[in-house]
């Protein structure tokens, strides 16, 4: 076979269609899934690379409003011992801000955790040059409405 015929055969062969780019919702879901995988693995590098440098983490205690360096200082001793935490998403809703850049999104998700049971994660992500990053994450406990009064009274008594 001559080189010309081989070249013609290659150009005539069917080419695989390029895969469509994943949607922003899929990319954001992947970031949130990576957060859960990294926290389970106690992987400090991967975990904190998912946040913007000026991110905030809002924990379940009223005093837990941490800058990223503050949150990192809290987390690192646990992760250094190989002690992570596992939150398994049960369902998740992602909303892309209806602005031209499509560069902001918020989410809420119901998560299962062995220690805390059903929890809720919510927050904001921003599209950066390095992809979607978490700008703010809020972890909260879910309280059934019929138990809310007792929980509120317990919180008041502790303060």
N, C-alpha and C positions, 0 to 999 in steps of 0.2 A: 504494500500500500504506500502510495506516495505521500509525502508530508502534506501536500495540498488537499488530497482526498481526506486524510485524517483530520485536518483542521476543519474541513467542510462538514464532516460527520459530527464533530464536537459541537459546532455552532448550530447544527440542525437538531441535536438531541434535545429532548424536552428538559427545561430547567425547572428546578423546584421554585415555587412561588415564595417570595420573601414572607416571613412570618409577620403578621401585624404587630405593631408595638403594643405592649400591654397597656391597659387603661390605667389612669391615675388611681382608680379605686383598687385595682389589682396590686399596683405598686405599693400603695399605702398599706393594704392588707398584709403584704409581704414584710414591710417594715415592722408592723405590729407583731406578726408571727415571729420574726427574728428577735424581737425584744423578749418574747416569752421563751424562746429557745435559749438565748444567751443568759437569761436569768436562771433558768433551770441548770445550765452548765456552769454557772458562776463565772462566766467569761467577761471580765471587766472591760477588755478592749472592745469587743463587739458590742456589748451592751451600751457603753457610753458613746460610741461612734454613731449611734442611732439618734442622738440628740443634737440640737443646735448648741453652740457654745453658751448662749444666753438662756438656755431652757430653764424651766421651773418644774419641780416635781412636788405635787401636793399630796401628802399622805393622809392616812385615816385619822390621825390625831390633829386637833385644832392647831397645835404648834408646828406641824410639819408642812412648812412652805419653804422649800429648799431651792437655792440656786444650784446649778449643776455642780460646781465645786463642793458645796455643802453636802449635796446628796451623794456625791462620789466618796467623800470622807466617811459618810455613814455606811455606805455599801461595801467599800473595799475590804474592811476587816472580815466581813462575812464571806465574800467571794474568795479571799486569800485562804480561808480555811476550807474552801470547796463547798461552802454552804450557800446554795442559791435558793430560789423559791420558784414554784411552778404554778402558773396561772394558765388554765386551759380555756380558750374562748368557747363559749356556748353559742353566742350569736353576736353579730357586729353590724353596725350601721355607719357608713362613711358618707359624708357630704362634702362635695367640692364647692367652694365659695363661687357664687355666680358672678365672677368678675373676669375681665378679659384675660388676665394672665393665667387663670386657673392654677394659681400658685399657693393657695391656702385651702386647708381642709380641716374638718373637725370630725370626731368620731365618738361613738359610745359603744361599749361592748359589755356583755355579761360574761363573767369569768368564774370558773370553778377553782377552788383552792382547798387543799387538804386541811389546812389549819383554820381558815376563815369561812369555808363554805362558799356560798354564792357572793361574789363581789361585783363591783362595776368599775371599769376603767373608762375614762373619757379624756379628751384632750384635743390639741390642735397640732397640725403638722404644716410645715412650710416647704415648698419646693426650692431647693438650693442648687448650686452648681454641682453638688455631689449627690443629687437626688432628694427624695422626700426625707425630712428630718423632723423629729418630735420637738415641738416648741414648748409644749406644756402637757404634762400627764397628771391626771387626777385619779387616785385610787380611793374608792369609797365602799363602805359596807352597805348591803341592801337590808332594809328593815321591812318586814311585812307590815302592812298598815294596821292589822289588828294587834300588833306588838309594839307599835311606835310609842304609845303613851308610856309603857313600862321602860323602854329604852331611854326616852327623854328624861324620865324621872331618875333613872340611874345615873345619867350624865349630870343632871343638876345636883344630885347628892354628892358626886365626886368633885364637884367644883366648889 
